[in-house]
């Protein structure tokens, strides 16, 4: 997907009460699981899009587990720019372990200036337990921000999250005149604390309007799911990093 290195932002405004946006309570924790390790990029992309929407023009803090970066790739500056993220609205934090990832999340959520926090983790971890999720949920409620926990190579676990999602990449449809298709994702809501049955939505990222939209009916072939990152691209062009 050209918009992400191996890694959108409002969700379907037209989707109504049954759309994904209706499930996303503010000042809460939401879990996103990559359907497979290969879908880690998609999980982070959807999580970032949800974070942008929840932030409502306030800064987004993205804490990235170093193992996730090694396995799935680091954020790609031109792709983030294509999403509409301004450098001053994104703080990227790179951490070496899950304990630090969780600590960064709690600290960011306590800052009243932060609109949303995305925590990207890789693998199973003892520290990623019910108590940790409760601490994140409490920090979100008290601080005023929304937190999204994107996990790859991990099985869904008990959590204090308001919603739980399974995310995977899907083939995109070409635009008019064979222009490259929009990045596309399948998002399945597995659980909602307010009740409801599991449901799946297909979402595309609209580059011009910076929103998720429902895909138009297919009129031709399918576009490849992924594109290579241009050689020499530098993520420092768009994000500020803390190691």
C-alpha positions as CSV (number, residue, x, y, z in Angstrom):
1,X,0.0,0.0,0.0
2,X,1.6,3.2,-1.2
3,X,0.4,5.2,1.8
4,X,2.2,3.1,4.4
5,X,5.7,1.5,4.6
6,X,4.7,-1.8,5.8
7,X,2.1,0.4,7.7
8,X,-5.9,6.4,8.2
9,X,-8.9,10.1,9.4
10,X,-12.5,9.7,10.0
11,X,-14.4,6.5,9.8
12,X,-17.3,6.4,7.3
13,X,-19.4,9.5,8.2
14,X,-22.2,8.1,6.1
15,X,-22.2,4.8,7.9
16,X,-24.8,5.9,10.4
17,X,-25.5,4.3,13.8
18,X,-24.4,0.9,12.5
19,X,-21.0,2.0,11.2
20,X,-17.7,1.4,12.9
21,X,-17.6,5.0,14.2
22,X,-20.6,4.3,16.4
23,X,-18.6,1.8,18.4
24,X,-15.7,4.1,19.2
25,X,-16.3,5.7,22.5
26,X,-14.0,8.6,23.3
27,X,-11.8,8.6,26.4
28,X,-11.7,4.8,26.3
29,X,-9.4,1.9,25.4
30,X,-9.9,0.0,22.1
31,X,-8.1,-3.2,21.1
32,X,-7.1,-4.0,17.6
33,X,-5.6,-7.3,16.7
34,X,-3.9,-8.1,13.4
35,X,-5.7,-11.1,11.9
36,X,-2.2,-12.6,11.2
37,X,1.4,-11.4,11.7
38,X,1.4,-10.3,8.0
39,X,-1.5,-8.0,8.8
40,X,0.4,-6.0,11.4
41,X,0.8,-3.1,8.9
42,X,-3.0,-3.0,8.4
43,X,-3.7,-3.1,12.1
44,X,-1.4,-0.1,12.7
45,X,-2.9,1.8,9.7
46,X,-6.5,1.4,10.9
47,X,-5.4,2.2,14.5
48,X,-3.7,5.4,13.3
49,X,-6.8,6.4,11.4
50,X,-9.0,5.8,14.4
51,X,-6.6,7.8,16.5
52,X,-6.7,10.8,14.1
53,X,-10.4,10.9,14.2
54,X,-10.5,10.6,18.0
55,X,-7.9,13.3,18.4
56,X,-10.1,15.9,16.7
57,X,-7.1,18.0,15.5
58,X,-5.2,17.6,18.7
59,X,-1.8,15.8,18.7
60,X,-1.5,12.0,18.4
61,X,1.1,10.1,20.3
62,X,2.2,6.9,18.6
63,X,4.3,4.6,20.7
64,X,6.0,1.8,18.6
65,X,7.4,-1.4,20.1
66,X,10.8,-1.9,18.5
67,X,10.1,-5.5,17.8
68,X,7.0,-4.4,15.8
69,X,9.1,-2.0,13.8
70,X,11.6,-4.8,13.0
71,X,9.0,-7.2,12.0
72,X,6.5,-5.0,10.2
73,X,8.4,-1.8,9.3
74,X,8.6,1.7,10.6
75,X,6.3,4.6,9.7
76,X,7.0,6.0,6.2
77,X,7.1,9.8,6.1
78,X,5.4,10.4,2.6
79,X,2.7,7.9,3.6
80,X,1.9,9.7,6.8
81,X,1.9,13.0,4.9
82,X,-0.5,11.5,2.4
83,X,-2.9,10.7,5.3
84,X,-2.9,14.3,6.2
85,X,-0.8,14.1,9.3
86,X,1.2,17.3,10.0
87,X,4.6,17.0,11.7
88,X,3.5,19.1,14.7
89,X,0.5,16.8,15.3
90,X,2.4,13.5,15.6
91,X,4.8,12.5,18.3
92,X,6.5,9.1,17.5
93,X,8.0,7.3,20.5
94,X,10.1,4.1,19.9
95,X,10.5,1.8,22.9
96,X,12.4,-1.5,23.4
97,X,10.0,-3.4,25.6
98,X,6.3,-3.8,26.4
99,X,6.6,-2.4,30.0
100,X,8.0,0.8,28.6
101,X,5.3,0.9,25.9
102,X,2.6,0.7,28.5
103,X,4.3,3.4,30.7
104,X,4.5,5.7,27.7
105,X,0.9,5.2,27.0
106,X,-0.2,6.0,30.5
107,X,2.0,9.1,30.7
108,X,0.7,10.4,27.3
109,X,-2.9,9.9,28.3
110,X,-2.4,12.1,31.4
111,X,-1.4,15.0,29.2
112,X,-4.5,17.2,28.6
113,X,-3.1,18.4,25.3
114,X,-3.0,14.9,23.7
115,X,-6.0,13.8,21.7
116,X,-5.3,10.2,21.1
117,X,-2.6,7.5,21.8
118,X,-1.7,4.6,19.6
119,X,0.3,1.8,21.1
120,X,1.8,-0.7,18.6
121,X,3.0,-4.0,20.1
122,X,4.4,-7.3,18.8
123,X,4.0,-10.7,20.3
124,X,2.7,-12.2,23.5
125,X,3.8,-10.5,26.7
126,X,3.2,-11.1,30.4
127,X,3.0,-7.4,31.0
128,X,0.1,-7.1,28.6
129,X,-2.5,-8.3,31.1
130,X,-5.9,-7.3,32.4
131,X,-4.4,-5.0,35.0
132,X,-2.4,-3.1,32.4
133,X,-5.5,-2.6,30.2
134,X,-7.5,-1.3,33.2
135,X,-4.7,1.2,33.9
136,X,-4.9,2.4,30.3
137,X,-8.6,2.7,30.3
138,X,-8.6,4.6,33.6
139,X,-5.9,7.0,32.3
140,X,-7.9,7.6,29.2
141,X,-11.1,8.4,31.2
142,X,-9.2,10.8,33.5
143,X,-7.0,12.4,30.9
144,X,-9.5,13.0,28.1
145,X,-7.8,11.1,25.3
146,X,-8.6,7.9,23.5
147,X,-6.2,5.0,23.4
148,X,-5.8,2.3,20.7
149,X,-3.8,-0.8,21.4
150,X,-2.7,-2.4,18.1
151,X,-1.2,-5.9,18.6
152,X,0.3,-8.4,16.1
153,X,1.4,-12.0,16.6
154,X,-0.8,-12.2,19.7
155,X,-4.1,-13.9,20.5
156,X,-7.0,-11.8,21.9
157,X,-6.9,-11.7,25.7
158,X,-9.2,-10.4,28.5
159,X,-9.1,-6.7,28.5
160,X,-10.9,-3.6,29.9
161,X,-11.2,-2.3,26.3
162,X,-14.5,-0.8,25.1
163,X,-14.2,-2.7,21.8
164,X,-12.0,-5.4,20.3
165,X,-11.3,-5.6,16.6
166,X,-9.6,-8.0,14.1
167,X,-8.0,-6.2,11.2
168,X,-6.5,-7.4,7.9
169,X,-5.5,-6.0,4.6
170,X,-7.7,-6.6,1.5
171,X,-7.2,-6.1,-2.2
172,X,-8.0,-2.6,-3.4
173,X,-10.1,-1.7,-6.5
174,X,-8.5,0.5,-9.1
175,X,-9.7,4.1,-9.5
176,X,-10.7,5.8,-12.8
177,X,-8.2,5.6,-15.6
178,X,-6.3,2.8,-13.8
179,X,-5.1,5.1,-11.0
180,X,-3.7,3.2,-8.0
181,X,-6.4,1.9,-5.7
182,X,-7.0,3.2,-2.2
183,X,-5.5,1.2,0.7
184,X,-8.2,-1.2,1.8
185,X,-8.9,-3.0,5.1
186,X,-11.3,-5.5,6.6
187,X,-12.2,-4.5,10.2
188,X,-14.2,-7.0,12.2
189,X,-15.7,-5.9,15.5
190,X,-15.3,-9.0,17.7
191,X,-16.6,-7.5,20.9
192,X,-18.4,-4.4,22.3
193,X,-18.9,-3.9,26.0
194,X,-22.3,-2.5,25.2
195,X,-23.4,-5.7,23.5
196,X,-24.0,-6.6,19.9
197,X,-22.9,-9.4,17.5
198,X,-19.6,-9.5,15.7
199,X,-19.7,-7.6,12.4
200,X,-17.2,-6.9,9.6
201,X,-16.8,-3.7,7.5
202,X,-14.6,-3.1,4.5
203,X,-12.9,0.3,4.6
204,X,-10.9,2.2,2.1
205,X,-8.7,5.3,2.8
206,X,-9.8,8.3,0.7
207,X,-6.6,10.2,0.2
208,X,-8.3,13.5,-1.0
209,X,-10.8,13.8,1.9
210,X,-8.8,12.0,4.5
211,X,-11.6,9.7,5.5
212,X,-12.4,6.0,5.5
213,X,-15.1,5.2,2.9
214,X,-16.9,2.1,1.8
215,X,-15.5,0.7,-1.5
216,X,-17.2,1.4,-4.7
217,X,-18.5,-1.6,-6.8
218,X,-15.7,-3.3,-8.6
219,X,-15.4,-2.5,-12.3
220,X,-12.1,-4.1,-13.2
221,X,-9.2,-6.0,-11.8
222,X,-7.6,-5.8,-8.4
223,X,-4.6,-3.8,-7.4
224,X,-1.7,-5.3,-5.5
225,X,-1.9,-5.1,-1.8
226,X,1.5,-3.7,-1.1
227,X,4.1,-1.5,-2.5
228,X,7.8,-1.2,-1.6
229,X,9.1,1.7,0.4
230,X,11.2,4.0,-1.9
231,X,14.9,3.6,-1.2
232,X,16.4,6.1,1.0
233,X,13.2,7.5,2.4
234,X,13.5,9.1,5.7
235,X,10.9,9.0,8.4
236,X,12.5,11.9,10.2
237,X,11.1,14.2,7.5
238,X,7.6,14.0,9.0
239,X,7.8,12.7,12.6
240,X,9.7,13.6,15.7
241,X,11.2,10.5,17.3
242,X,12.2,9.7,20.9
243,X,14.3,6.5,21.3
